[in-house]
Amino acid sequence: MKRHILFIQGGGQGAYEADEKLAMHLQDSLGSDYDVLYPRMPDEEKPVYEAWRDVIAEDLAGQDGEVIVVGHSLGASFLLKYLSEEEFTTPIAGVFLIASPYWGAEDWEVGEYMLSEDFAWKLSGIQRIFFYHSRDDVWVPFAHLAMYAEKLPKAVLREFDGRGHQFNNDMTEVAQDIKSL
């Protein structure tokens, strides 16, 4: 039986097409035992959390059995927000977050995107949370990874050099971690 993966894109002009390369590489790296679902998020150029939340909820509800969730950039932070604020019945096998911004950090204060103060506690039922960030990310500061590490000390952190915001379209390490579940 195939394992299901929900991959949530980042935001901004052209994000769906840019992140499609990540989703495709992840599918190729995982092979035929996995099925990567890659929905287009609404209004990627001017993302509104509630609209993305609704798509995430619908796609999670449509899955049978355990689901692995993967998010890139804004999509990663929206996944965290969804998982820490919404009621859902779909079992989550693991959460894999690439270049996730920490909303609320200096110059990143966007109220509708920010996590609640107790978000870490609300995520405590999810045993496997992984973060991936490259030191040379020009969009999301590398320091955001340390902010997540402080709040989620049991999360696995993967630090990289020279991979940029798009990770050179290479999801090899993410696929290895998913296969280790």
TIZAGU-762862 format. One record per residue (C-alpha): x, y, z. Coordinates in steps of 0.02 Angstrom, whole numbers, padded with zeros to 5 digits, always signed. Layout:
REM residues N
XYZ
...
//
This chain:
REM residues 181
+00000+00000+00000
+00067+00172-00047
+00108+00300+00087
+00027+00469+00060
+00122+00633+00064
+00040+00803+00059
+00164+00935-00004
+00116+01118+00024
+00200+01247-00086
+00274+01413-00034
+00199+01583-00073
+00241+01721-00195
+00234+01744-00382
+00279+01583-00472
+00292+01482-00312
+00186+01337-00373
+00296+01309-00526
+00457+01333-00426
+00405+01213-00288
+00338+01086-00412
+00520+01042-00446
+00541+01003-00260
+00384+00896-00256
+00435+00803-00414
+00611+00769-00348
+00536+00707-00185
+00420+00589-00280
+00566+00526-00387
+00677+00503-00234
+00543+00408-00138
+00489+00295-00279
+00327+00204-00315
+00290+00158-00134
+00241+00339-00103
+00113+00456-00180
+00153+00643-00169
-00003+00751-00180
+00041+00928-00232
-00111+01043-00232
-00106+01220-00300
-00138+01344-00160
-00254+01492-00190
-00187+01667-00220
-00004+01620-00201
+00048+01799-00239
-00056+01869-00094
-00082+01718+00020
-00220+01720+00150
-00201+01588+00285
-00386+01545+00295
-00395+01501+00110
-00240+01390+00121
-00306+01313+00283
-00463+01258+00193
-00365+01173+00053
-00250+01086+00179
-00402+01026+00279
-00489+00960+00124
-00335+00870+00060
-00296+00792+00230
-00476+00735+00251
-00470+00652+00080
-00327+00536+00129
-00343+00359+00196
-00229+00309+00337
-00074+00398+00398
-00013+00549+00303
+00158+00628+00293
+00154+00817+00272
+00291+00918+00188
+00295+01106+00169
+00411+01231+00090
+00434+01409+00152
+00264+01490+00182
+00182+01321+00156
+00288+01249+00297
+00235+01385+00417
+00053+01367+00365
+00063+01179+00397
+00128+01213+00573
-00010+01339+00602
-00142+01218+00540
-00077+01070+00641
-00066+01175+00800
-00234+01263+00786
-00358+01151+00695
-00448+00992+00741
-00407+00850+00621
-00431+00663+00626
-00305+00610+00495
-00156+00528+00581
+00006+00620+00543
+00159+00505+00525
+00284+00648+00510
+00304+00833+00473
+00445+00892+00359
+00473+01080+00347
+00593+01160+00223
+00650+01342+00243
+00507+01384+00361
+00491+01566+00414
+00461+01602+00597
+00321+01731+00594
+00337+01850+00739
+00526+01867+00723
+00590+02043+00696
+00532+02108+00526
+00421+01953+00509
+00271+02015+00608
+00120+01963+00506
-00021+01933+00629
-00124+01812+00527
+00028+01701+00495
+00094+01696+00674
+00084+01540+00781
-00003+01543+00949
+00105+01555+01105
+00066+01374+01149
+00091+01303+00975
+00231+01186+01032
+00119+01107+01163
-00019+01083+01035
+00104+00992+00921
+00162+00875+01058
+00056+00732+00990
+00158+00730+00829
+00314+00629+00866
+00416+00665+00710
+00448+00845+00658
+00596+00887+00546
+00663+01057+00492
+00781+01088+00346
+00865+01256+00317
+01014+01316+00217
+01130+01449+00288
+01129+01541+00120
+00939+01557+00106
+00912+01733+00039
+00725+01735+00079
+00706+01660+00252
+00846+01700+00376
+00941+01550+00442
+00912+01619+00618
+00729+01566+00605
+00784+01385+00623
+00853+01422+00797
+00687+01500+00847
+00597+01339+00804
+00732+01237+00893
+00701+01336+01052
+00513+01304+01047
+00522+01125+00982
+00676+01046+01064
+00628+00869+01009
+00620+00917+00825
+00758+00856+00711
+00855+01000+00632
+00951+00979+00469
+01069+01122+00427
+01144+01145+00254
+01267+01254+00161
+01248+01308-00020
+01071+01244-00048
+00980+01412-00052
+00795+01437-00024
+00745+01309-00156
+00871+01179-00094
+00939+01167-00271
+00778+01070-00307
+00854+00923-00213
+00747+00832-00085
+00867+00686-00058
+00885+00712+00131
+00699+00740+00154
+00664+00577+00061
+00791+00484+00168
+00709+00547+00327
+00536+00502+00262
+00595+00326+00219
+00664+00309+00397
+00490+00325+00474
//
